[in-house]
Structure formats: C-alpha cells, structure tokens
Amino acid sequence: MNRAIGIALIVVGVLLIGFGINATNSLGSDVSRFFTGTPTDRSIWLLLGGVVATIVGSLISFKKGAA
C-alpha cells in the first residue's frame, strides 16, 4: 500500500514539475520576469510542490520494508 502511494506521489510530482516549467515559459511569467526579475508565484509554487511531492514519494516508495 505504501509503495502505491509513493509511486502516485512521484507521478503527481513529475506532473507538477511539468506544469511549473510550462507556466514559467508563459507570457504572464515573461511579463513578471521583465519587471521583477522572477517568474510568477504560481509557477514557483508548482515547481516547489512538484519537487517536494517527488522527494516524499521517493522516500515512501524506496523505504526499506515498504510493501
């Protein structure tokens, strides 16, 4: 059961990273980057959420004793 949850978190994390990269390359993010030097908050949160979900999913999936 834990392994399935971990794999699901990895998949969700990879999807969030993909959406975050896509949002970083959007027009709104380009405008924000022009004025502030950083992409939009939405793209940053998508990337961070994806990284955290992938790490947690990896820890759950590959933990010793996971069934």
Beta strands, then each sheet from edge to edge (+ up, - down):
end
